[in-house]
Amino acid sequence: MQRPAHPLYFLKSNNCFAAHGDTIRRPAGYAGAVVFEAELGIVIGRRVSTIDAAAAAAAIFGYTCVNDVTARDLMRLDPAFVHWTRAKGFDSFGVFGPVIATGLDPAQLHVRAVISGEERQNYPVSDMFFSPAEIVSRISHDMTLEPGDVIACGTSVGAGPLRESDTVEVAIDGIGNLTNIFR
């Protein structure tokens, strides 16, 4: 992919959040591809607005595992408008946890996705287009971030479709394993 000038982002409603052990549910009436995306999650620790990357690093409370689930076939139904929020906002599609880890150097972390026992993603956070502090800084210039906000950092190659009954594990050493079943 080509590096964007600014991190690309969208918002998820609180209704889509799911925790470790919760079931990821196929949306009613949707038979298309449901895709896993293993990501590092940034948890904001204090209210921030218009800060530089150095200040942003101090505003990060910790990190968590994220599975940014997507109903891929819904994204481009309308060629004039990509439906990010709809495709990613279904109940149970914002999976994160199992903990918030503090005191980590995100540049040393690796994100893995294991689907029903098969490793499908394994990438270093240092390969991301923007570091976590840069992401927080740039987004803080667009909107105020509040304590408890979670920013999913985006995914790398290997994200792909799930089959019913697949077990999805997002693993980041130093944080833990986020495990869910897709039904």
PETA-V678265 format. One record per residue. N is the residue number from 1. RES is the residue in one small letter. PSI is psi in degrees with one decimal (NA if undefined). NEAR is the number of other C-alpha atoms within 10 Angstrom. Layout:
# PETA-V678265
n=(N N)
res=(RES RES)
psi=(PSI PSI)
near=(NEAR NEAR)
This chain:
# PETA-V678265
n=(1 2 3 4 5 6 7 8 9 10 11 12 13 14 15 16 17 18 19 20 21 22 23 24 25 26 27 28 29 30 31 32 33 34 35 36 37 38 39 40 41 42 43 44 45 46 47 48 49 50 51 52 53 54 55 56 57 58 59 60 61 62 63 64 65 66 67 68 69 70 71 72 73 74 75 76 77 78 79 80 81 82 83 84 85 86 87 88 89 90 91 92 93 94 95 96 97 98 99 100 101 102 103 104 105 106 107 108 109 110 111 112 113 114 115 116 117 118 119 120 121 122 123 124 125 126 127 128 129 130 131 132 133 134 135 136 137 138 139 140 141 142 143 144 145 146 147 148 149 150 151 152 153 154 155 156 157 158 159 160 161 162 163 164 165 166 167 168 169 170 171 172 173 174 175 176 177 178 179 180 181 182 183)
res=(m q r p a h p l y f l k s n n c f a a h g d t i r r p a g y a g a v v f e a e l g i v i g r r v s t i d a a a a a a a i f g y t c v n d v t a r d l m r l d p a f v h w t r a k g f d s f g v f g p v i a t g l d p a q l h v r a v i s g e e r q n y p v s d m f f s p a e i v s r i s h d m t l e p g d v i a c g t s v g a g p l r e s d t v e v a i d g i g n l t n i f r)
psi=(161.4 138.2 123.8 160.1 -25.2 145.6 134.8 135.0 164.7 170.4 146.5 143.6 159.4 -24.9 -17.4 -9.9 143.2 153.6 173.2 129.7 -16.1 157.2 134.6 120.6 135.1 133.1 138.8 133.1 3.6 118.6 1.9 -172.5 132.0 123.6 139.6 150.5 106.3 127.5 155.9 136.5 134.0 130.4 121.5 138.9 -19.0 160.1 129.2 145.8 133.1 56.6 157.2 173.3 -35.2 -44.7 -33.0 -39.5 -38.4 -18.4 -7.8 119.1 -43.9 -166.5 152.9 170.5 143.2 139.0 103.2 84.0 142.7 133.6 84.0 -38.9 -14.3 -17.9 -42.2 30.9 -35.5 111.0 -15.0 -10.2 120.4 129.2 64.2 -51.9 -45.2 -48.1 -25.5 -1.3 5.9 151.9 133.7 6.2 -3.5 73.5 128.6 158.0 -161.6 -13.3 171.2 115.1 138.6 165.0 21.2 150.0 106.5 -26.3 -16.5 -2.1 150.9 139.7 129.7 146.8 127.0 119.2 113.8 46.3 -7.4 122.3 124.2 -22.2 144.2 104.1 149.1 141.5 -30.0 -15.0 -6.4 151.2 -39.7 138.3 161.0 -42.2 -38.8 -39.9 -49.5 -45.8 -50.9 -41.9 -35.1 -18.3 -15.7 -31.5 154.4 132.3 140.7 154.4 134.4 -13.9 141.0 127.2 118.5 129.5 -2.9 166.8 176.6 -168.0 152.4 -15.8 141.9 -178.0 153.1 151.8 151.1 137.5 2.4 141.3 128.6 123.2 121.9 121.3 130.4 114.3 136.3 -18.0 -52.0 -164.2 124.3 116.1 132.4 161.3 139.3 127.6 NA)
near=(6 5 9 9 8 12 15 10 14 10 10 18 12 11 12 16 18 20 18 19 14 15 18 28 15 19 15 7 6 11 10 13 16 25 19 27 24 34 28 29 23 26 23 23 17 16 13 21 18 17 19 15 18 11 15 22 19 13 22 22 18 23 27 26 31 34 29 26 25 24 24 20 15 19 17 13 11 9 8 7 9 13 18 18 16 14 18 25 23 22 17 22 27 23 26 26 22 19 16 16 17 14 9 12 11 18 13 11 17 19 20 24 27 19 22 15 11 11 13 17 22 18 18 15 24 14 11 15 18 19 17 24 20 20 22 29 23 19 20 20 14 10 11 12 22 16 14 15 16 21 23 25 24 20 20 18 12 16 16 16 17 19 14 12 13 17 19 25 26 30 25 24 12 17 20 17 23 25 24 22 20 18 14)
